[in-house]
Amino acid sequence: MTTQEKPAGGGPAPDDSSDLEKFGYRQELERSLGSFSSFAAGFSYISILTGVFQLFFFGFGSGGPAFIWTWPLVFVGQLCVALCFAELAGQFPLAGSVYQWAKQIAKPRTSWLAGWIMIIGAIVTAAAVAVAYQIILPQVSTAFQIVGSDADAGLTSTPGGAQNAIILALILVVFATIVNIIGVKLMAKINNFGVAVELGASVLLVIALAIHIKRGPGIVFDTHGTGDGHTFGYLGAFLVASLMSAYVFYGFDTAGSLAEETTQPRRHAPRAILRAITAAFIVGGLMMLVGMMAVGDLNAQELSTSGMPYLLKSTLGEGLGDAFLICSAIAITVCCLAVQTAAIRMTWAMSRDGRLPFSKAMSKVSPRSKTPVVPALLTGGLTIVVLLINLGNQRAFFILTSTAIILFYIPYLMVTAPMLLRRLRGGWPRPDHGPYFKLGRWGTLVNAVAVLYGAGMTVNLIWPRAEVYGDDHWYFQWGAVIVTALIVLVGAIMLYIRRGTWGSSHTSPEHMPDDAPDTLPG
């Protein structure tokens, strides 16, 4: 695997705007993000202090301490996906990540569906992330438990907790929308601050927990008897528990989505993608392992209901525990912000190509803020709609979380599978790949693992199991399948209706430079 900072011949890096024009686009967004901001976008989307704090209880309750083995297994699978994306990010430094990458290596309908599903997935993810406020804030102070009782604090499984989760989530979504409208510089400043807090707090948390270690690492082989009752024994419990890790390890492609706002994106974006997922793996894995070694009672029921917040407070005490929970709340804030930012860029990129309804309005960039305002309002509004649909229905949160993950795994496959076909046919890497990130002789193996893992985990995620969705109502148990199928069906109908309006060029004339070619490369 190779990556270089300069083009062949040792000359200076090409001008980013001129590089963009080669793809038939003109520079419209503000290009001001550097290396750390690019990394921060991907890391904040993954967000260890969001995902681990929100769903540790589910993984632990489903698979016992041994569930932690799902962490490295999911990481390896998603790392292979990230390596494929890193190659693509170095070749196609364009806003829209998965949509743009699929457009270059697959058929137009594949790229359209990938982009469409990703937009809906990001909107659902923003709602799922915003709900995490309920896991954290009321446990810092019951003043955040606006509705319900103190007994609902930190829970989404009770009617009062579910209703309060929506209220807190709505506040966060409105804040994220306003920031994204103001501009990418403000978004980056808030995001960079949040990631710095999250990284620092995560390291300090691991150290603080390590001081309180009470048992050895052998606990990673303790299943707590969770395999009982499963058709496949502990394997069945392990597959259910893996949903926790799957929920955390996605969204690293966000660094690619911000390519047109990043300086030297061919250099920075591939590195940002790989650094984000690797940092999340190391920090999150240590946090969970050391936490289970340090908690006073490993059999406490609260570990399967309240999860990480209980673990912190019972181990470190109320004061220090609350301090880390506040850091988690900051991480949730920037995570939601990053998720919506990615959704905005995907919507704008597809609208710029005339691929969505009302594309002309949604493709406009504010001359003042240099951001797409209409996509920001649209994605923020739709996230609010998703939250309101779940109002008062606590069971829907599990469907919301699972659907969010599924709606990323499917588009990821729409990139890695066509890429593998190109490799097998000798069409990738292309002859003009240049000096940018390259998998070399490992490319086919890595790509194949990415496809096999993605397909397997998609089936695991969408499987209508009672252990995840319950068995009292069929529409809950099949909720993720139904929602995913409806989204794909609506996308297919839109694709069929709009396909006749697409010309030979991928780009609308108003977004093309004066000397742009008639069609885009690739």
Secondary structure, DSSP 4 states (H G I P E B T S, - for coil): -B--SS-TTS-PPPPHHHHHHTTT----S---B-HHHHHHHHHHHH-HHHHHHHHHHHHHHHH-GGGGGHHHHHHHHHHHHHHHHHHHHHH---TTTHHHHHHHHS-HHHHHHHHHHHHHHHHHHHHHHHTTHHHHHHHH-GGG--SS-GGGTT-SSSHHHHHHHHHHHHHHHHHHHHHHHH-HHHHHHHHHHHHHHHHHHHHHHHHHHHHT--S-GGGGG--TTTTTT-TTTHHHHHHHHHHHHHHHS--TTHHHHTGGGBSSHHHHHHHHHHHHHHHHHHHHHHHHHHHHHH-S-TT-GGGGTT-HHHHHHHHH-HHHHHHHHHHHHHHHHHHHHHHHHHHHHHHHHHHHTT-STTHHHHT---TTT-S-HHHHHHHHHHHHHHHHHTTT-TTHHHHHHHHHHHHHHHHHHHHHHHHHHHHHTT-SS-TT-TTS-B-GGGHHHHHHHHHHHHHHHHHHHH---HHHH-SS-HHHHTHHHHHHHHHHHHHHHHHHHHGGG--S-SS-GGGS-TT--SS---
